[in-house]
Amino acid sequence: MGEGHPECGQRLNAILERIMETGLEHALVRPVVQPATEDDLLLAHSSKHIEHIKALHEALKIQLLSDPAAYSHIDPDTWMNGNTWDACLYAVGAVLGATRAVLAGELTNAFCAVRPPGHHAERDAAMGFCFFNNVAIAAKYALELGGLSRVAVIDFDVHHGNGTEDILENDPGVLMVGFYQHPFYPYKQKIPTPANMKNLALQAFIKPEQIRDMIQETWLPELEAFEPEMIFISAGFDAHRDDDMGQLLLRESDYAWITREIKGVAKRHSKGRIVSCLEGGYNPRALALSVETHIRVLADLEHAF
């Protein structure tokens, strides 16, 4: 999205380098990803929104012929370049491919290291570095085409997953739980809160131990009662204490704990089925270490290597 923008390719490079330098890559399956189709996008987005983003892409291709550094600005934070449309289709395609593989029993669970992120993308709007909502599309796929009746979405990004809330609110087949710093971008919390949304608004600098207590008191009982058949995670790591995008204080050990708790619910109710998708996380080292921790718990490799 331009030089100096936090949502940059260095994020994925840091993750992949950490996976390779620790030897973790040898314990993981890395499937070939196929891009999503426009029909896939329609699971969660309006045709008007899809056509708008596609039209921006087509106009930008023409502009790039005379200006190789051209961008299309959706908002002050969210810019398209000549590769954005394809990147979006591959990001959605990765999450859908993981969903199909987990539903088929080919994978126990999956982590999708994709960008751009998606949880701010609403049914009819791109914003906050997000164009299409990777997790919401996958959740709708599981319900409408995957044969499931109940899925849970868990969002632990430092920012509120307004797009996921917009798309999935009041859907009886979905329970969304999460936390986010408040008051904080994107300032779009719905009042009253939709009945199927249990998102915790956290004050800045709250202690990680308090967050754990709140999760035990709110998320876990809701998830146990809902008995999801599959769990999707919007895995944002910008709530890390070393990430200056927010003011929450989580450590790798906290992400490990959260992942263990989610995995426990999945084992009891979801046949272990989890698809986790990268959202935020903008300090490369903190992001890489947090993702490594998250993957190790998912893959039962906490003490390996």
Rosetta blueprint (number, residue, H / E / L):
1 M L
2 G L
3 E L
4 G L
5 H L
6 P L
7 E L
8 C L
9 G L
10 Q H
11 R H
12 L H
13 N H
14 A H
15 I H
16 L H
17 E H
18 R H
19 I H
20 M H
21 E H
22 T L
23 G L
24 L H
25 E H
26 H H
27 A H
28 L L
29 V L
30 R L
31 P L
32 V L
33 V L
34 Q L
35 P L
36 A L
37 T L
38 E H
39 D H
40 D H
41 L H
42 L L
43 L L
44 A L
45 H L
46 S L
47 S H
48 K H
49 H H
50 I H
51 E H
52 H H
53 I H
54 K H
55 A H
56 L H
57 H H
58 E H
59 A H
60 L H
61 K H
62 I H
63 Q H
64 L H
65 L L
66 S L
67 D L
68 P L
69 A L
70 A L
71 Y L
72 S E
73 H E
74 I E
75 D E
76 P L
77 D L
78 T E
79 W E
80 M E
81 N L
82 G L
83 N L
84 T H
85 W H
86 D H
87 A H
88 C H
89 L H
90 Y H
91 A H
92 V H
93 G H
94 A H
95 V H
96 L H
97 G H
98 A H
99 T H
100 R H
101 A H
102 V H
103 L H
104 A L
105 G L
106 E L
107 L L
108 T L
109 N E
110 A E
111 F E
112 C E
113 A L
114 V L
115 R L
116 P L
117 P L
118 G L
119 H L
120 H L
121 A L
122 E E
123 R L
124 D L
125 A E
126 A L
127 M E
128 G L
129 F L
130 C E
131 F L
132 F L
133 N L
134 N H
135 V H
136 A H
137 I H
138 A H
139 A H
140 K H
141 Y H
142 A H
143 L H
144 E H
145 L L
146 G L
147 G L
148 L L
149 S L
150 R L
151 V E
152 A E
153 V E
154 I E
155 D E
156 F L
157 D L
158 V L
159 H L
160 H L
161 G L
162 N H
163 G H
164 T H
165 E H
166 D H
167 I H
168 L H
169 E L
170 N L
171 D L
172 P L
173 G L
174 V E
175 L E
176 M E
177 V E
178 G E
179 F E
180 Y E
181 Q E
182 H L
183 P L
184 F L
185 Y L
186 P L
187 Y L
188 K L
189 Q L
190 K L
191 I L
192 P L
193 T L
194 P L
195 A L
196 N L
197 M E
198 K E
199 N E
200 L E
201 A E
202 L E
203 Q L
204 A L
205 F L
206 I L
207 K L
208 P H
209 E H
210 Q H
211 I H
212 R H
213 D H
214 M H
215 I H
216 Q H
217 E H
218 T H
219 W H
220 L H
221 P H
222 E H
223 L H
224 E H
225 A H
226 F H
227 E L
228 P L
229 E L
230 M E
231 I E
232 F E
233 I E
234 S E
235 A E
236 G L
237 F L
238 D L
239 A L
240 H E
241 R L
242 D L
243 D L
244 D L
245 M L
246 G L
247 Q L
248 L L
249 L L
250 L E
251 R L
252 E H
253 S H
254 D H
255 Y H
256 A H
257 W H
258 I H
259 T H
260 R H
261 E H
262 I H
263 K H
264 G H
265 V H
266 A H
267 K H
268 R H
269 H H
270 S L
271 K L
272 G L
273 R L
274 I E
275 V E
276 S E
277 C E
278 L E
279 E L
280 G L
281 G L
282 Y L
283 N L
284 P H
285 R H
286 A H
287 L H
288 A H
289 L H
290 S H
291 V H
292 E H
293 T H
294 H H
295 I H
296 R H
297 V H
298 L H
299 A L
300 D L
301 L L
302 E L
303 H L
304 A L
305 F L
